[in-house]
Amino acid sequence: MLYGIAFTIKMSYKGAHKIEGFFEYVVPPLEGLWWQENTQGLDYARKEDMHFISMIRLPDFVTKEDFAWAVQEAGKKKKQDIYLSDPRRCGVSRLKTVVRHPIRRAE
């Protein structure tokens, strides 16, 4: 769904919805953050305690109103949850997801 929203915004200049300050750009890769509360590092034995968030950077010209419009438009077209490719079935040259893990300074 995130890519659907991002590409709806990217292609908006071809439709009726005009975004002020729009310029053509390349949609950045999907990024993800994973963490566990009250855990130093990750404890893979407690996968049920893992939290994550996925995100795609949007240009600064995108307002909350533009984003809400894109969510509605993408929802009409897709009607599905976020789709992630299986990295085991994708060529290395096509892998574009950025995985980030938060690091805290030792106390």
C-alpha positions in Angstrom: 0.0 0.0 0.0 2.9 2.4 0.7 4.2 2.1 -2.8 0.6 2.6 -4.1 0.4 5.8 -2.2 3.9 7.0 -3.2 3.3 6.3 -6.9 -0.2 7.9 -6.8 1.5 11.1 -5.6 4.4 10.7 -8.1 1.9 10.4 -11.1 -0.6 13.0 -9.8 0.7 15.5 -12.4 -0.9 13.4 -15.1 -4.4 13.6 -13.5 -6.8 16.1 -12.2 -5.3 16.5 -8.7 -2.6 19.1 -9.0 -0.1 19.4 -6.1 1.4 22.9 -5.5 5.2 22.9 -5.9 5.2 19.5 -7.6 8.3 18.4 -9.4 9.1 15.0 -10.9 11.2 12.7 -8.7 12.2 9.1 -8.2 10.3 7.2 -5.5 12.8 6.2 -2.8 13.1 2.6 -1.6 11.0 1.2 1.2 12.6 1.5 4.6 11.9 -0.4 7.7 12.7 -0.1 11.5 12.5 -3.1 13.8 12.8 -3.0 17.6 11.8 -4.7 20.9 10.9 -2.8 24.0 13.2 -3.2 27.0 15.7 -5.3 25.0 19.3 -4.5 24.2 19.7 -5.4 20.5 17.2 -8.0 19.2 16.1 -11.3 20.9 15.1 -13.5 18.0 13.7 -16.0 20.4 10.9 -13.5 21.2 9.7 -12.6 17.7 6.2 -12.0 19.1 7.6 -9.0 21.0 9.0 -7.5 17.8 7.7 -4.1 16.6 8.3 -2.7 13.2 7.3 0.3 11.0 7.7 0.6 7.2 8.1 4.0 5.5 8.8 5.6 2.1 10.2 9.2 2.1 8.0 11.7 0.3 9.1 15.1 -1.1 8.6 18.1 1.1 5.9 19.6 -1.2 3.4 16.8 -0.2 0.9 18.2 2.3 -1.3 16.3 4.7 -4.2 17.0 2.3 -2.3 15.6 -0.7 -1.3 12.5 1.3 -4.9 11.9 2.4 -6.0 12.2 -1.2 -3.4 9.7 -2.3 -4.4 7.3 0.4 -8.0 7.4 -0.8 -7.0 7.1 -4.5 -4.6 4.2 -3.9 -7.2 2.5 -1.7 -9.7 2.5 -4.5 -7.2 0.8 -6.8 -5.4 -1.7 -4.6 -7.8 -2.9 -1.8 -4.9 -4.9 -0.3 -2.4 -4.8 2.5 1.2 -3.8 2.0 3.0 -6.2 -0.4 6.6 -7.1 0.2 8.6 -9.1 -2.3 10.2 -12.3 -1.1 14.0 -11.5 -1.1 14.7 -15.2 -1.7 12.9 -15.1 -5.0 14.2 -11.7 -6.3 17.4 -11.1 -8.1 20.0 -9.2 -6.0 20.1 -6.3 -8.5 16.4 -5.7 -7.9 16.6 -5.6 -4.1 15.9 -2.0 -3.0 14.5 -2.2 0.5 16.6 -0.3 3.1 16.6 -2.0 6.5 17.6 0.2 9.5 18.1 -0.9 13.0 18.2 1.8 15.7 21.4 2.0 17.7 21.7 3.7 21.0 24.8 5.0 22.7 26.0 2.7 25.5 25.4 4.2 28.9 
